[in-house]
Amino acid sequence: MKSPFIAVSKSEFILYLREPSAFFFTLIFPLLMMLLFASMWGNDPFPDEEFGYVDFSVPAFMGLVMVTSFIMSFTTSMAAYREKGILKRFRAAPVAPFSILAGHLSAIFAVTVAGVILLLLAGILFYDLKFWGNIFEFIFVFLLSSAGVAAMGFIPASLAPTARSGTVIANILYFPMIFLSGAALPWFMLPDFLKDISLIFPLTHAIKLMQEVWLGGPFLDYPVHIAVLLGYILAGLFVSAKFFRWE
Amino acid sequence: MDDNVVTVQNLVKHYKDVKAVDGISFSVKRGEIFGIVGPNGAGKTTTIDCIAAMHRAYSGSIDVLGLDPVSDSIALKRRIGLQQQESEIPDRLRLREAMELFSSFYEKALDWKMLLEQLNLWEKKDSFFSGLSGGQKKRLFVAMALIGDPEIVFLDEFTSGLDPQARISIWKLVRNLRDQGRTVVLSTHYMDEAEKLCDRVAIIDNGKLAALDSPSDLISAHGGYTRVYFNVGEGFNGESLSLLEGVESVINDDDTCALEVSVRSVIVEIVKKLDAMGQGLDSFRIEAPTLEDVFLNITGREVRD
């Protein structure tokens, strides 16, 4: 017997690669956005700083990859699976729901990592991207950020009854988040009231945390970001454990 | 050892305020083909889903292979296979990928290549799910129900929407499953199918069990009279036929005569008499009662109402 978890993640990964729009929006779109802004602002150090725009924004575009895969792709595909009866077919097999969800998520995480690697390669090749942090701390906050964003996606993914409602909810979460949390536009350019609003999103905290650690800040200096992300993780796990719908 | 592999006692299942199943009890014996028949919406799928551990909330008790579908759900699903009436797999999954995926869920999975061959799907193994016809999808889900080498196979509306040829090939498969020693529980709204295939049939109507027996016993108990028809010329008078013992009614209109008989042997007498009257027998035909008639007589409604 092979592991159901590995089998599910393998087939979900294959399915992801066969979905051209998901492929584009997760892997190509964030890369194009980064290259677009980088072509305008370059990567010369900001006044009185060592880092430039690209150094500062690569972690933000990592956030864009995360939100695209964990909110957009995950929510819409789970909702479609529910509506079509694909989850029901899984349920008839002797497999724990956890294996299905975790397998699905790990495939999406693999795609996220691929998208992040593309960003890093482009940054290094074209803009002399530099890193000031501790690599292990950064990997840790990257995982924590992914989990926090994924946990937000867990909530609609566990509940949305139809593909249509899943898409609507995903869009309602996605677009405000990418513009307000610093994923597409630098967060410091926002007016104060939008900055305040943006703090409800896990992505805002994920991006700020990744940026700070990228630029050399020790992650323990940012307990608020960590706490918000952990809060989302707990809420997401609670909702999916308690209210997950197969049909 | 108890020969019953499924025992259902007083099963009640609500969806919001609709009572889908309303107090059903029955048992399924090891090695039989057990049919659950009734019109759409009668509660067949709900009953099967409760037994196959797809619901967590119902009242009454269910025992399947000594296991409880709610508390032993995963252990039970390892020993049964369920083909659902409405389910899908992702469109862009190839058949072989799907079979490999579902094999991974079982400790002792059957060889999926052999299953696809048995179900005439081998040449489709590299196709996407979305590229299958309706009948091929049905067969794929039957293959998936068999992949865990189940002791009991549940087939829910397993031939609906299939052409007659595909139906017949699936019937053959179902009989093979029984010959392999498996128990088959199937649901259908085709009465002819249940009659031909099932060792015993439970007729369900409005969430209640209306009758349960072998098709032949159900028909002899509730099927009503055998009917005899033949065409007649002008001036034919069937009155004399009604004097024969076992002829219950004679309806004689312009060109047809229809008789209801309660004893089959009287048909010989009818034929003799018609022959003596010089009546040709070209149009003579006998219609035995079917499960369709059983359903009509028990519930007062046609199956398809």
Chai-1 contact restraints between the chains, C-beta under 6 A:
chainA,res_idxA,chainB,res_idxB,connection_type,confidence,min_distance_angstrom,max_distance_angstrom,comment,restraint_id
A,M1,B,E107,contact,1.0,0.0,6.0,A-B,restraint_1
A,K2,B,S104,contact,1.0,0.0,6.0,A-B,restraint_2
A,P4,B,S104,contact,1.0,0.0,6.0,A-B,restraint_3
A,P4,B,F105,contact,1.0,0.0,6.0,A-B,restraint_4
A,A7,B,L101,contact,1.0,0.0,6.0,A-B,restraint_5
A,A7,B,S104,contact,1.0,0.0,6.0,A-B,restraint_6
A,S11,B,E97,contact,1.0,0.0,6.0,A-B,restraint_7
A,S11,B,L101,contact,1.0,0.0,6.0,A-B,restraint_8
A,L15,B,P90,contact,1.0,0.0,6.0,A-B,restraint_9
A,L15,B,R92,contact,1.0,0.0,6.0,A-B,restraint_10
A,R18,B,R92,contact,1.0,0.0,6.0,A-B,restraint_11
A,K84,B,E88,contact,1.0,0.0,6.0,A-B,restraint_12
A,G85,B,E86,contact,1.0,0.0,6.0,A-B,restraint_13
A,G85,B,S87,contact,1.0,0.0,6.0,A-B,restraint_14
A,G85,B,E88,contact,1.0,0.0,6.0,A-B,restraint_15
A,I86,B,E88,contact,1.0,0.0,6.0,A-B,restraint_16
A,I86,B,I89,contact,1.0,0.0,6.0,A-B,restraint_17
A,K88,B,S87,contact,1.0,0.0,6.0,A-B,restraint_18
A,R89,B,S87,contact,1.0,0.0,6.0,A-B,restraint_19
A,R89,B,I89,contact,1.0,0.0,6.0,A-B,restraint_20
A,A92,B,L82,contact,1.0,0.0,6.0,A-B,restraint_21
A,A93,B,F105,contact,1.0,0.0,6.0,A-B,restraint_22
A,P94,B,I74,contact,1.0,0.0,6.0,A-B,restraint_23
A,P94,B,K77,contact,1.0,0.0,6.0,A-B,restraint_24
A,P94,B,R78,contact,1.0,0.0,6.0,A-B,restraint_25
A,P94,B,F105,contact,1.0,0.0,6.0,A-B,restraint_26
A,V95,B,F105,contact,1.0,0.0,6.0,A-B,restraint_27
